Amino acid sequence: MLKPNWQFTPDYNHILDAACNRKSRRVPLYEHGFHPAIMEPLLGKPFWEMMFNGNYADTVEAYRRFFEFGAKHGYDIIPVELGATAVIQGGHGLCGHRPALFMTRTEIEAFPWHELKGKYLALFETQFKAMSEARPPGMKAVGGIGNGIFEVAQDCVPLMHLPFLRADDPEGYDLLWHKIGDLFVELWSWLLDRYTEDYVVFRMGDDLGYRSATMLSPADIRKHIIPQYKRIVDLVHAKGKPFLFHSCGCIFAVMDDIIREVKIDAKHSNEDPIAPFKRWLDDYNDRIGLFGGVDMDFLCRADEKEIRERTLELLRLAEGYRGFALGSGNSIPDYVPPQNFLAMTETVREYRGDTRA
């Protein structure tokens, strides 16, 4: 398996340009996330266990190694976001493994929303502080408060139950989105007041769709979710930072609304069976940056030669567009063959003229 061996000086301004829909001087690499089972063998050092189960010095060292992994593979940034579902049902409701926490307006009003910020800080304040301390020159993070409005709603009231809440208690359904928006304003305000300089781009990951459509009706997304997105993006823009929106699925029905009303600066996530990446570029790159390109199923199944060819094809395609960062259409989970990940990143580094050591 090819081992990266390059001279590389990280410069987060390349990802900043892409997120602001400007042509970068070199094409930046971007990922929404990496699984430690991929990172640690390639880096040759453990760090994920240290990050969450060690003392503070261990956590700082873990983030140093995370940044080292990024730089070693040609990234100017690392993804750092810590999920808000941790203080709801730990993502178990989102995955459909727990019942709804409430199903009426009265129950929603009685829920201890006021305790959630404190719980979040107790879990994650040290993580943000350690990342800030570990951050090397030339690198920053992309991320922020993990999960999005819709994902947190599903952790409270799983997707199979949301339509019943909507039908049985419309006022409660409406209140749920406002309560989650209030929580996000609290959490994002805290983060932005303390760690703005550690992030080059802030982002929210909120999967609104599946292969053929959105999971809620476009009308419900416009009425209940988009106004809450706007509250967060306004906070980010007030700090002078761009905002990247990550959403899986076929969300074309609401993309124009998200761009126009929320004023996102960039979008990540694509899947070839939904649409080729060229459609995203053609339809939206006049207004926002586009990140991704390499379909994750293809990244898992194809051989190294095919991945190199597809990556180069995307790089040449993007020459005719503005803000662009290349990566997988989703993330690098543990089932992506490491040699395939390297085939993608090494092709980008050869294309942009990085110098081999």
The 8 nearest C-alpha neighbors of each residue, nearest first, counted from 0:
[[1, 338, 2, 337, 341, 339, 342, 3],
 [2, 0, 3, 338, 341, 342, 345, 4],
 [1, 3, 4, 0, 41, 341, 338, 345],
 [4, 2, 5, 1, 72, 71, 345, 341],
 [5, 3, 356, 355, 2, 6, 71, 72],
 [6, 4, 355, 356, 354, 7, 3, 353],
 [5, 7, 356, 354, 355, 8, 353, 4],
 [8, 6, 5, 9, 73, 353, 70, 354],
 [7, 9, 10, 6, 137, 70, 75, 73],
 [10, 8, 75, 137, 138, 7, 70, 11],
 [9, 11, 137, 12, 75, 138, 13, 8],
 [10, 12, 75, 13, 138, 14, 137, 139],
 [13, 11, 15, 10, 14, 16, 199, 23],
 [12, 14, 16, 23, 11, 15, 27, 10],
 [13, 15, 17, 16, 12, 11, 27, 18],
 [16, 14, 12, 18, 13, 17, 19, 199],
 [17, 15, 21, 19, 13, 14, 23, 18],
 [16, 18, 322, 20, 14, 323, 21, 19],
 [19, 17, 15, 288, 265, 20, 16, 264],
 [18, 20, 16, 17, 21, 264, 15, 288],
 [322, 21, 19, 288, 17, 18, 287, 321],
 [20, 22, 322, 16, 17, 321, 19, 23],
 [21, 23, 321, 322, 17, 16, 24, 20],
 [24, 22, 25, 13, 16, 26, 17, 21],
 [23, 25, 22, 13, 26, 16, 27, 351],
 [26, 24, 23, 351, 27, 13, 22, 352],
 [25, 27, 23, 324, 351, 28, 24, 323],
 [28, 26, 324, 14, 13, 25, 29, 325],
 [27, 29, 325, 74, 324, 326, 26, 73],
 [28, 30, 326, 325, 324, 27, 74, 31],
 [31, 29, 32, 330, 326, 327, 28, 78],
 [30, 32, 330, 78, 329, 29, 33, 331],
 [33, 31, 330, 30, 78, 331, 34, 332],
 [32, 34, 331, 332, 330, 35, 38, 37],
 [33, 35, 332, 36, 333, 37, 331, 38],
 [36, 34, 38, 37, 39, 47, 33, 333],
 [37, 35, 34, 333, 38, 39, 40, 332],
 [38, 36, 35, 34, 333, 39, 40, 337],
 [39, 37, 35, 41, 36, 40, 42, 34],
 [38, 40, 42, 45, 41, 44, 35, 43],
 [41, 39, 43, 42, 38, 37, 44, 36],
 [42, 40, 38, 39, 43, 37, 2, 337],
 [41, 43, 39, 44, 40, 68, 38, 67],
 [42, 44, 40, 41, 39, 45, 38, 68],
 [43, 45, 42, 39, 46, 40, 64, 41],
 [46, 44, 39, 47, 43, 48, 49, 40],
 [45, 47, 61, 49, 48, 50, 44, 64],
 [48, 46, 50, 49, 35, 45, 61, 51],
 [47, 49, 50, 46, 52, 51, 53, 45],
 [50, 48, 53, 46, 47, 57, 52, 51],
 [51, 49, 58, 47, 61, 48, 52, 46],
 [50, 52, 49, 48, 53, 58, 47, 126],
 [53, 51, 49, 48, 50, 54, 58, 57],
 [52, 54, 49, 57, 51, 58, 50, 55],
 [53, 55, 57, 56, 58, 52, 49, 51],
 [54, 56, 58, 57, 59, 53, 129, 125],
 [55, 57, 59, 58, 54, 60, 53, 129],
 [58, 56, 60, 54, 53, 55, 49, 59],
 [57, 59, 50, 61, 55, 56, 60, 49],
 [60, 58, 129, 56, 62, 61, 57, 133],
 [59, 61, 63, 57, 58, 62, 56, 64],
 [62, 60, 46, 58, 50, 64, 63, 59],
 [61, 63, 65, 59, 64, 60, 130, 133],
 [64, 62, 60, 133, 66, 61, 65, 67],
 [63, 65, 67, 61, 62, 66, 68, 60],
 [64, 66, 62, 68, 67, 63, 61, 69],
 [67, 65, 69, 63, 64, 68, 62, 70],
 [68, 66, 64, 70, 65, 69, 71, 63],
 [69, 67, 65, 71, 66, 70, 42, 64],
 [70, 68, 74, 66, 67, 72, 71, 77],
 [69, 71, 73, 74, 67, 72, 68, 66],
 [72, 70, 68, 69, 73, 67, 3, 74],
 [73, 71, 70, 69, 74, 68, 3, 344],
 [72, 74, 70, 71, 69, 75, 7, 28],
 [75, 73, 69, 70, 76, 28, 72, 27],
 [74, 76, 9, 11, 138, 10, 70, 73],
 [77, 75, 139, 140, 138, 74, 11, 141],
 [76, 78, 140, 69, 141, 79, 66, 139],
 [79, 77, 141, 140, 142, 32, 31, 80],
 [80, 78, 142, 140, 141, 77, 143, 81],
 [79, 81, 143, 145, 142, 144, 82, 78],
 [82, 80, 145, 144, 83, 79, 143, 123],
 [145, 81, 83, 146, 84, 85, 144, 80],
 [82, 84, 85, 145, 146, 86, 144, 81],
 [83, 85, 87, 89, 86, 90, 82, 151],
 [86, 84, 89, 83, 87, 82, 88, 90],
 [85, 87, 84, 83, 119, 115, 89, 118],
 [88, 86, 84, 85, 89, 154, 155, 83],
 [89, 87, 90, 91, 92, 154, 84, 85],
 [88, 90, 85, 84, 91, 87, 86, 92],
 [89, 91, 93, 84, 88, 92, 154, 94],
 [92, 90, 96, 94, 93, 89, 88, 97],
 [91, 93, 154, 97, 95, 157, 94, 90],
 [92, 94, 154, 153, 90, 91, 95, 157],
 [95, 93, 91, 92, 96, 90, 157, 154],
 [96, 94, 92, 93, 157, 97, 91, 158],
 [95, 97, 91, 92, 94, 98, 93, 157],
 [98, 96, 92, 91, 95, 99, 157, 88],
 [99, 97, 100, 92, 157, 96, 156, 95],
 [98, 100, 156, 101, 155, 157, 97, 102],
 [101, 99, 155, 156, 98, 102, 106, 107],
 [100, 102, 106, 99, 107, 103, 156, 155],
 [101, 103, 164, 106, 99, 104, 100, 107],
 [104, 102, 106, 105, 171, 101, 168, 107],
 [105, 103, 171, 107, 106, 108, 170, 168],
 [104, 106, 108, 103, 107, 109, 171, 102],
 [105, 107, 109, 103, 101, 108, 104, 110],
 [106, 108, 104, 110, 109, 105, 101, 103],
 [107, 109, 105, 106, 110, 104, 111, 174],
 [110, 108, 106, 107, 105, 111, 112, 104],
 [109, 111, 107, 108, 112, 106, 101, 100],
 [112, 110, 113, 114, 109, 115, 108, 107],
 [113, 111, 114, 115, 110, 182, 178, 116],
 [112, 114, 111, 115, 116, 117, 182, 110],
 [115, 113, 112, 117, 111, 116, 118, 119],
 [114, 116, 118, 117, 112, 113, 119, 86],
 [117, 115, 119, 118, 114, 120, 186, 113],
 [118, 116, 120, 115, 119, 114, 121, 113],
 [119, 117, 115, 121, 116, 120, 122, 86],
 [118, 120, 116, 122, 117, 121, 123, 115],
 [121, 119, 124, 123, 117, 122, 118, 116],
 [122, 120, 118, 119, 123, 117, 124, 125],
 [123, 121, 119, 120, 118, 124, 125, 126],
 [122, 124, 126, 120, 125, 121, 119, 127],
 [123, 125, 120, 126, 127, 121, 128, 122],
 [124, 126, 128, 123, 127, 129, 55, 122],
 [127, 125, 123, 129, 124, 128, 130, 58],
 [126, 128, 130, 124, 129, 125, 131, 123],
 [127, 129, 125, 131, 126, 130, 132, 124],
 [130, 128, 59, 132, 126, 131, 127, 125],
 [129, 131, 133, 127, 132, 128, 62, 134],
 [130, 132, 128, 129, 134, 133, 197, 127],
 [131, 133, 129, 130, 134, 128, 59, 135],
 [132, 134, 63, 130, 131, 59, 62, 129],
 [133, 135, 131, 132, 130, 138, 139, 63],
 [136, 134, 138, 133, 137, 66, 63, 139],
 [137, 135, 138, 134, 9, 139, 10, 8],
 [136, 138, 10, 9, 11, 135, 139, 75],
 [139, 137, 75, 76, 11, 136, 135, 9],
 [138, 140, 76, 198, 197, 199, 11, 134],
 [141, 139, 198, 77, 76, 78, 79, 199],
 [140, 142, 78, 200, 201, 198, 79, 199],
 [143, 141, 202, 80, 201, 79, 78, 140],
 [142, 144, 80, 201, 145, 202, 79, 81],
 [145, 143, 80, 81, 82, 83, 187, 146],
 [82, 144, 146, 81, 80, 83, 143, 203],
 [147, 145, 82, 204, 83, 205, 150, 203],
 [146, 148, 205, 150, 204, 149, 203, 151],
 [147, 149, 151, 150, 152, 179, 224, 205],
 [150, 148, 152, 151, 147, 205, 153, 224],
 [151, 149, 153, 147, 152, 148, 146, 205],
 [152, 150, 154, 153, 148, 149, 84, 147],
 [151, 153, 149, 155, 150, 154, 156, 148],
 [154, 152, 157, 93, 156, 150, 155, 151],
 [153, 155, 92, 93, 151, 152, 156, 90],
 [156, 154, 152, 153, 100, 99, 92, 151],
 [155, 157, 99, 153, 154, 161, 152, 160],
 [158, 156, 153, 92, 160, 159, 95, 93],
 [157, 159, 161, 160, 153, 156, 95, 93],
 [160, 158, 157, 161, 162, 95, 163, 156],
 [159, 161, 158, 163, 157, 162, 156, 164],
 [160, 162, 164, 158, 163, 159, 156, 165],
 [163, 161, 165, 164, 160, 166, 159, 158],
 [164, 162, 166, 165, 160, 161, 167, 159],
 [165, 163, 161, 167, 162, 168, 166, 102],
 [164, 166, 162, 169, 172, 163, 168, 167],
 [167, 165, 163, 164, 168, 169, 162, 172],
 [168, 166, 164, 163, 165, 169, 103, 102],
 [167, 169, 171, 170, 164, 165, 166, 103],
 [170, 168, 165, 172, 171, 166, 173, 167],
 [171, 169, 173, 172, 168, 174, 104, 165],
 [170, 172, 104, 174, 168, 169, 173, 103],
 [171, 173, 169, 165, 175, 170, 174, 164],
 [172, 174, 170, 171, 175, 176, 169, 177],
 [173, 175, 171, 177, 172, 176, 170, 178],
 [174, 176, 178, 172, 177, 173, 171, 179],
 [177, 175, 179, 178, 174, 173, 180, 223],
 [176, 178, 180, 174, 179, 175, 181, 173],
 [179, 177, 181, 175, 180, 176, 174, 182],
 [180, 178, 182, 176, 181, 177, 183, 175],
 [179, 181, 177, 183, 227, 178, 182, 176],
 [182, 180, 178, 184, 179, 183, 177, 185],
 [183, 181, 179, 185, 180, 184, 178, 186],
 [182, 184, 186, 180, 185, 181, 187, 179],
 [183, 185, 181, 187, 182, 186, 188, 180],
 [186, 184, 182, 183, 188, 187, 189, 181],
 [187, 185, 183, 189, 188, 184, 182, 190],
 [186, 188, 190, 184, 189, 185, 183, 191],
 [189, 187, 191, 185, 190, 186, 184, 192],
 [188, 190, 186, 187, 192, 191, 185, 193],
 [191, 189, 187, 193, 188, 192, 194, 186],
 [190, 192, 195, 188, 193, 194, 189, 187],
 [191, 193, 189, 190, 188, 194, 195, 187],
 [194, 192, 190, 191, 195, 189, 196, 188],
 [195, 193, 197, 196, 191, 190, 192, 198],
 [194, 196, 191, 197, 198, 193, 192, 190],
 [197, 195, 198, 194, 199, 193, 139, 191],
 [196, 198, 194, 195, 139, 131, 140, 199],
 [199, 197, 140, 139, 196, 200, 195, 141],
 [198, 200, 139, 140, 141, 15, 197, 11],
 [201, 199, 141, 241, 198, 242, 240, 202],
 [202, 200, 142, 242, 141, 143, 243, 241],
 [203, 201, 243, 142, 242, 244, 143, 200],
 [202, 204, 244, 147, 245, 205, 146, 145],
 [203, 205, 245, 146, 147, 246, 244, 206],
 [206, 204, 147, 246, 146, 150, 207, 149],
 [205, 207, 246, 247, 208, 204, 248, 150],
 [208, 206, 213, 214, 205, 246, 248, 247],
 [209, 207, 248, 213, 214, 249, 212, 250],
 [208, 210, 248, 212, 249, 211, 213, 214],
 [209, 211, 248, 249, 273, 212, 208, 272],
 [210, 212, 249, 209, 273, 213, 248, 208],
 [213, 211, 249, 208, 209, 210, 250, 214],
 [212, 214, 208, 215, 207, 250, 209, 249],
 [215, 213, 208, 207, 212, 216, 209, 158],
 [216, 214, 213, 219, 217, 220, 207, 208],
 [215, 217, 218, 219, 220, 213, 214, 212],
 [218, 216, 220, 219, 221, 253, 215, 252],
 [217, 219, 221, 216, 220, 222, 215, 223],
 [220, 218, 222, 216, 221, 217, 223, 215],
 [221, 219, 224, 217, 218, 223, 222, 225],
 [222, 220, 218, 225, 219, 223, 217, 224],
 [223, 221, 219, 220, 218, 224, 225, 226],
 [222, 224, 220, 219, 221, 176, 225, 226],
 [225, 223, 220, 227, 226, 221, 222, 228],
 [224, 226, 228, 221, 227, 220, 223, 229],
 [227, 225, 229, 228, 224, 223, 230, 222],
 [226, 228, 180, 230, 229, 224, 225, 231],
 [229, 227, 225, 231, 230, 226, 232, 261],
 [228, 230, 261, 232, 226, 227, 231, 233],
 [229, 231, 227, 233, 228, 232, 234, 226],
 [232, 230, 234, 233, 229, 228, 184, 235],
 [231, 233, 235, 229, 234, 230, 236, 228],
 [232, 234, 236, 230, 231, 235, 229, 237],
 [235, 233, 237, 231, 232, 236, 230, 238],
 [236, 234, 232, 238, 237, 233, 240, 231],
 [235, 237, 239, 233, 238, 240, 234, 232],
 [236, 238, 234, 235, 239, 233, 240, 232],
 [239, 237, 236, 235, 240, 234, 195, 191],
 [238, 240, 236, 237, 235, 241, 234, 195],
 [239, 241, 236, 238, 235, 200, 242, 199],
 [242, 240, 200, 264, 236, 201, 19, 18],
 [241, 243, 201, 264, 202, 263, 200, 265],
 [244, 242, 202, 265, 266, 264, 201, 263],
 [243, 245, 266, 203, 202, 265, 267, 204],
 [246, 244, 204, 267, 266, 268, 203, 205],
 [247, 245, 206, 205, 204, 268, 207, 244],
 [248, 246, 206, 268, 208, 207, 269, 245],
 [247, 249, 208, 209, 210, 250, 207, 246],
 [248, 250, 212, 208, 210, 211, 209, 251],
 [249, 251, 252, 213, 208, 253, 248, 254],
 [250, 252, 254, 253, 249, 255, 212, 213],
 [253, 251, 250, 254, 217, 255, 213, 249],
 [254, 252, 256, 251, 255, 250, 217, 257],
 [255, 253, 251, 257, 256, 252, 250, 258],
 [254, 256, 258, 257, 253, 259, 252, 251],
 [257, 255, 259, 253, 254, 258, 260, 221],
 [258, 256, 254, 261, 255, 260, 259, 253],
 [257, 259, 262, 255, 256, 263, 261, 260],
 [258, 260, 256, 262, 257, 255, 261, 263],
 [261, 259, 257, 256, 262, 258, 229, 225],
 [260, 262, 229, 257, 263, 258, 259, 228],
 [263, 261, 258, 259, 260, 264, 257, 232],
 [262, 264, 242, 258, 261, 265, 243, 244],
 [263, 265, 287, 242, 241, 19, 243, 18],
 [264, 266, 288, 243, 287, 18, 289, 263],
 [267, 265, 244, 289, 243, 245, 290, 288],
 [268, 266, 290, 245, 291, 289, 244, 246],
 [269, 267, 328, 329, 247, 246, 245, 291],
 [268, 270, 328, 292, 271, 276, 294, 247],
 [269, 271, 294, 273, 272, 328, 274, 268],
 [270, 272, 275, 274, 273, 294, 269, 276],
 [273, 271, 274, 270, 275, 210, 294, 269],
 [274, 272, 271, 270, 210, 249, 211, 275],
 [275, 273, 271, 272, 276, 278, 270, 269],
 [276, 274, 271, 277, 278, 273, 270, 272],
 [275, 277, 279, 278, 292, 274, 280, 269],
 [278, 276, 280, 275, 279, 281, 316, 274],
 [277, 279, 281, 276, 280, 275, 282, 274],
 [280, 278, 276, 282, 277, 281, 283, 284],
 [281, 279, 284, 277, 278, 283, 282, 276],
 [280, 282, 278, 279, 283, 277, 284, 285],
 [281, 283, 279, 280, 278, 284, 285, 277],
 [282, 284, 285, 286, 280, 279, 281, 287],
 [285, 283, 280, 287, 286, 288, 281, 282],
 [284, 286, 283, 287, 321, 282, 281, 280],
 [285, 287, 284, 283, 288, 20, 264, 258],
 [288, 286, 265, 284, 264, 20, 283, 285],
 [289, 287, 265, 322, 20, 18, 323, 17],
 [288, 290, 323, 266, 265, 267, 322, 287],
 [291, 289, 324, 267, 323, 325, 266, 288],
 [292, 290, 326, 328, 325, 327, 267, 268],
 [291, 293, 328, 276, 327, 326, 325, 294],
 [294, 292, 327, 328, 326, 291, 295, 298],
 [293, 295, 328, 297, 270, 296, 271, 327],
 [296, 294, 298, 297, 328, 327, 293, 299],
 [295, 297, 299, 298, 294, 300, 270, 301],
 [296, 298, 300, 294, 295, 299, 301, 293],
 [299, 297, 295, 296, 300, 301, 294, 339],
 [298, 300, 335, 296, 297, 301, 295, 336],
 [301, 299, 297, 298, 296, 302, 335, 295],
 [302, 300, 297, 298, 305, 299, 306, 303],
 [301, 303, 305, 304, 306, 300, 339, 298],
 [302, 304, 306, 305, 339, 342, 307, 301],
 [305, 303, 307, 306, 302, 308, 342, 301],
 [306, 304, 308, 302, 307, 303, 301, 309],
 [307, 305, 303, 309, 308, 304, 310, 343],
 [308, 306, 310, 304, 305, 309, 342, 346],
 [307, 309, 305, 311, 306, 310, 312, 304],
 [310, 308, 312, 306, 311, 307, 305, 313],
 [311, 309, 307, 313, 312, 308, 306, 343],
 [310, 312, 314, 308, 313, 309, 307, 315],
 [311, 313, 309, 315, 310, 314, 316, 308],
 [314, 312, 316, 310, 311, 315, 317, 309],
 [313, 315, 311, 317, 316, 312, 310, 318],
 [316, 314, 312, 318, 313, 317, 311, 319],
 [315, 317, 313, 314, 318, 312, 319, 277],
 [316, 318, 320, 314, 319, 315, 313, 323],
 [319, 317, 315, 316, 320, 314, 321, 313],
 [318, 320, 317, 316, 321, 315, 280, 314],
 [321, 319, 317, 318, 284, 322, 280, 323],
 [320, 322, 22, 21, 20, 323, 284, 288],
 [20, 323, 321, 17, 288, 21, 22, 289],
 [322, 324, 289, 17, 290, 288, 321, 325],
 [325, 323, 290, 27, 28, 29, 26, 17],
 [326, 324, 291, 28, 290, 29, 292, 27],
 [327, 325, 291, 29, 30, 28, 293, 292],
 [326, 328, 293, 291, 329, 295, 330, 294],
 [327, 329, 269, 268, 291, 294, 293, 292],
 [328, 330, 268, 327, 295, 31, 269, 331],
 [331, 329, 32, 31, 30, 327, 332, 33],
 [330, 332, 33, 34, 32, 335, 333, 327],
 [333, 331, 34, 334, 335, 33, 330, 37],
 [332, 334, 34, 36, 335, 37, 331, 35],
 [333, 335, 332, 336, 299, 331, 37, 337],
 [334, 336, 299, 333, 332, 337, 331, 298],
 [337, 335, 339, 338, 334, 299, 340, 333],
 [338, 336, 340, 339, 335, 341, 37, 41],
 [337, 339, 341, 336, 340, 0, 342, 303],
 [340, 338, 342, 336, 341, 337, 303, 298],
 [339, 341, 337, 343, 342, 338, 344, 336],
 [342, 340, 338, 344, 343, 339, 345, 337],
 [341, 343, 339, 345, 340, 303, 344, 307],
 [344, 342, 341, 340, 346, 345, 307, 310],
 [343, 345, 341, 347, 346, 342, 348, 340],
 [344, 346, 348, 342, 347, 343, 341, 349],
 [345, 347, 349, 343, 344, 348, 307, 342],
 [348, 346, 350, 344, 345, 349, 351, 343],
 [349, 347, 345, 351, 353, 350, 346, 352],
 [348, 350, 346, 352, 347, 351, 353, 345],
 [351, 349, 347, 348, 352, 346, 311, 353],
 [350, 352, 348, 349, 353, 25, 347, 26],
 [351, 353, 349, 350, 348, 354, 347, 25],
 [352, 354, 348, 351, 349, 355, 7, 5],
 [355, 353, 6, 5, 352, 356, 7, 349],
 [354, 356, 5, 6, 4, 353, 7, 3],
 [355, 5, 6, 4, 354, 7, 3, 353]]
